[in-house]
Amino acid sequence: MKVLVVGASGTIGKLIIKELAPRHEIIEVGKSKGRHQVDITSEDSVRQLFQKVGKIDAIVSAAGSVHFGPLNEMTADQFKIGLHDKLLGQVNLALIGQRYLNDGGSITLTSGSLSHDPVKYGANASTVNAAIDGFIRSAAIEMERGIRINSVSPTVLKESWGVYGPYFSGTDPAPGDKVALAFRKSVEGHQTGQTYRIW
Ligand SMILES: NC(=O)c1ccc[n+]([C@@H]2O[C@H](COP(=O)([O-])OP(=O)(O)OC[C@H]3O[C@@H](n4cnc5c(N)ncnc54)[C@H](OP(=O)(O)O)[C@@H]3O)[C@@H](O)[C@H]2O)c1
């Protein structure tokens, strides 16, 4: 399969590529790195990406930022970071990308465990992750031509523990290869409307 991976240079993106590359043609996409560049927050940029790349079999997204910070100082503009970037950015990839998928293709987005297992400073991330899982659940019932859509919801990865660990006291971090397998299941399997929780 021809698999477009957005966020290819990231911690999760690299693990996904390691898992999928032995069996598939990977098109690496990033904001500044990779074979192609895209800013998922811009519909124009996403459209240009798909026009350049043409027909594909799978879209995988491991990109998107959220605002992390104390609730009593949080502003609407800070809250919008997650809405515009991680949520709408990935929704842009699905809404525009669906037209560039071959019949039977798939879309896999990334959410995260904070939807159900909140931590201090994570209100924006919890909201956005829950919204992504809600989006794929609903979009799955309308996708045409056998196209499937799922999300992968990891807890903090072992590989990212050095960065996020202090906020996740008492959490058992997820091994990156297990997270990558969930993306493989979404791309190579047959289920749709599913959230694969790695926590
Ligand atoms: N790491 C974890 O423990 C963990 C756990 C649960 C959920 N998640 C979620 O998984 C996703 C990826 O996390 P990560 O830790 O792998 O991130 P990361 O290492 O920071 O990598 C982010 C990747 O996304 C790309 N990117 C950033 N903004 C973009 C934009 N506007 N348009 C297109 N590409 C963009 C970057 O491209 P360039 O490098 O080319 O700039 C990079 O390839 C995030 O949504 C995060 O919330 C992560």
PDBQT file of the ligand as one rigid body, heavy atoms in Angstrom, charges set to zero:
ROOT
HETATM    1  N1  LIG A 201       4.561  11.253  22.534  1.00  0.00    +0.000 N 
HETATM    2  C1  LIG A 201       3.617  10.829  23.390  1.00  0.00    +0.000 C 
HETATM    3  O1  LIG A 201       3.884  10.287  24.490  1.00  0.00    +0.000 OA
HETATM    4  C2  LIG A 201       2.161  10.958  22.987  1.00  0.00    +0.000 A 
HETATM    5  C3  LIG A 201       1.174  10.302  23.737  1.00  0.00    +0.000 A 
HETATM    6  C4  LIG A 201      -0.162  10.437  23.368  1.00  0.00    +0.000 A 
HETATM    7  C5  LIG A 201      -0.501  11.212  22.268  1.00  0.00    +0.000 A 
HETATM    8  N2  LIG A 201       0.475  11.846  21.549  1.00  0.00    +0.000 N 
HETATM    9  C6  LIG A 201       0.088  12.662  20.379  1.00  0.00    +0.000 C 
HETATM   10  O2  LIG A 201       0.708  12.151  19.233  1.00  0.00    +0.000 OA
HETATM   11  C7  LIG A 201       0.994  13.201  18.313  1.00  0.00    +0.000 C 
HETATM   12  C8  LIG A 201       2.476  13.123  17.927  1.00  0.00    +0.000 C 
HETATM   13  O3  LIG A 201       3.250  13.207  19.112  1.00  0.00    +0.000 OA
HETATM   14  P1  LIG A 201       4.862  13.092  19.082  1.00  0.00    +0.000 P 
HETATM   15  O4  LIG A 201       5.315  13.028  20.495  1.00  0.00    +0.000 OA
HETATM   16  O5  LIG A 201       5.296  12.033  18.121  1.00  0.00    +0.000 OA
HETATM   17  O6  LIG A 201       5.228  14.553  18.484  1.00  0.00    +0.000 OA
HETATM   18  P2  LIG A 201       6.640  15.123  17.990  1.00  0.00    +0.000 P 
HETATM   19  O7  LIG A 201       7.749  14.182  18.284  1.00  0.00    +0.000 OA
HETATM   20  O8  LIG A 201       6.696  16.517  18.510  1.00  0.00    +0.000 OA
HETATM   21  O9  LIG A 201       6.458  15.195  16.381  1.00  0.00    +0.000 OA
HETATM   22  C9  LIG A 201       5.495  16.016  15.807  1.00  0.00    +0.000 C 
HETATM   23  C10 LIG A 201       5.454  15.756  14.312  1.00  0.00    +0.000 C 
HETATM   24  O10 LIG A 201       4.347  16.469  13.759  1.00  0.00    +0.000 OA
HETATM   25  C11 LIG A 201       4.787  17.352  12.736  1.00  0.00    +0.000 C 
HETATM   26  N3  LIG A 201       3.979  18.570  12.834  1.00  0.00    +0.000 N 
HETATM   27  C12 LIG A 201       3.875  19.429  13.875  1.00  0.00    +0.000 A 
HETATM   28  N4  LIG A 201       3.000  20.411  13.594  1.00  0.00    +0.000 NA
HETATM   29  C13 LIG A 201       2.539  20.171  12.343  1.00  0.00    +0.000 A 
HETATM   30  C14 LIG A 201       1.653  20.840  11.470  1.00  0.00    +0.000 A 
HETATM   31  N5  LIG A 201       1.011  21.975  11.828  1.00  0.00    +0.000 N 
HETATM   32  N6  LIG A 201       1.428  20.317  10.238  1.00  0.00    +0.000 NA
HETATM   33  C15 LIG A 201       2.054  19.175   9.869  1.00  0.00    +0.000 A 
HETATM   34  N7  LIG A 201       2.905  18.491  10.638  1.00  0.00    +0.000 NA
HETATM   35  C16 LIG A 201       3.161  18.994  11.866  1.00  0.00    +0.000 A 
HETATM   36  C17 LIG A 201       6.271  17.585  12.985  1.00  0.00    +0.000 C 
HETATM   37  O11 LIG A 201       6.880  17.895  11.727  1.00  0.00    +0.000 OA
HETATM   38  P3  LIG A 201       8.385  18.534  11.571  1.00  0.00    +0.000 P 
HETATM   39  O12 LIG A 201       9.305  17.771  12.469  1.00  0.00    +0.000 OA
HETATM   40  O13 LIG A 201       8.685  18.336  10.121  1.00  0.00    +0.000 OA
HETATM   41  O14 LIG A 201       8.270  19.987  11.955  1.00  0.00    +0.000 OA
HETATM   42  C18 LIG A 201       6.685  16.218  13.556  1.00  0.00    +0.000 C 
HETATM   43  O15 LIG A 201       6.934  15.324  12.500  1.00  0.00    +0.000 OA
HETATM   44  C19 LIG A 201       0.590  14.503  19.021  1.00  0.00    +0.000 C 
HETATM   45  O16 LIG A 201      -0.689  14.872  18.590  1.00  0.00    +0.000 OA
HETATM   46  C20 LIG A 201       0.543  14.113  20.482  1.00  0.00    +0.000 C 
HETATM   47  O17 LIG A 201      -0.403  14.880  21.217  1.00  0.00    +0.000 OA
HETATM   48  C21 LIG A 201       1.792  11.746  21.898  1.00  0.00    +0.000 A 
ENDROOT
TORSDOF 0
